[in-house]
Amino acid sequence: MTSSSSEPKSRLGEFALIKKLFAPLSKGARGAFDLSDDAAALHLAEDRELVVTVDTVIEGVHFLKDDPADLIARKALRVNLSDLAAKGAAPHGYLLALSVSPWVGDAWLERFAAGLSDDQGRFDVHLLGGDTTAGPGPLTISITALGSVPRHRMIRRAGAVPGDVVYVSGTIGDAGAGLEILRGAGASLSDAQKTQLIARYRLPEPRVSLGAKLQGFASASIDVSDGLIADLAHIAEVSGVAIEIDAARIPLSAAYRALGRREIDGIVRAATSGDDYEIAFTAPLSAHAAVEAAAEEVGLAIARIGDVKAGQGVVLLHNGEPVPVERAGYTHF
């Protein structure tokens, strides 16, 4: 629900906005002080350590202006929870920095706060603090998510070694297809298929439950935000290895395939589009039974898609032959 620039706005003042809409989101959070102070105080058990991540989502880049306000809020939170999940961390809370555009009115902000409230209940997190500003630019939402892991158990990008196997959760390419549909593509799809793909773009599902299971066996892990190939390249670079991906093993949904993208061009498109927020990880071959058990426990498909080799970079193979990939994924610069 958005307001046009011609509509009058009674927008709440900064402190009234915090008191009415955001302070209630901190209720029950120890050390948040109902957002009445300049900072929060966090308490962690002695055997755990803090995991911190930050992501910014911007109007016209990560979401569309006409996307529902509650879904924008939930996406902004979830992309950060996805980072925590890939590290094996349990979510604890978050900080919100909100830069409001001129077109945003009170009704939009109320729906935005309601979206955060919904997901706080789902993921057991609270708002711990942040900042609110207004300016002439696009709506910008920056969230810093805080989580925790047992000491020295955070799963890094580094750690993959030759002989490891590469896995990815869920399906790949749906979110990119959803954005295309919002921009007019997919006329041949059913309404249900369009809805499914758009939902994957607007409301990603952070794999928090899976992330907690990965601590026992994953050697390296990352969430798929910029594109499967691009993000696996980060693991390859930091771990000092090469990764080979079998294109035929990349999991595609039936809705994505209905776009007519069953051939290699469609697979490349899926593997280089962003916003999937699945978890890609490596693990020793000996851990395959543990991977299957984790998939069953969390009710999520996990596909074995490739192998870690000596060397560098990521290679996509089709029928055993390398496939040229001009653009590995999304980049801001």
Secondary structure, DSSP 8 states (H G I E B T S, - for coil): ----TTS------HHHHIIIIIGGGGTT-TT-GGG-SSS------TTEEEEEEEEEEEBTTTB-TTS-HHHHHHHHHHHHHHHHHHTT-EEEEEEEEEEE-TT--HHHHHHHHHHHHHHHHHHT-EEEEEEEEE-SS--EEEEEEEEEEETT----STT--TT-EEEEES-SSHHHHHHHHHTT--TTS-HHHHHHHHHHHHS----HHHHHHHTTT-SEEEE-SS-HHHHHHHHHHHHT-EEEEEGGGS---HHHHTTT--SHHHHHHHHH------EEEEE-GGGHHHHHHHHHHHT--EEEEEEEESSSEEEEEETTEE---S--S----
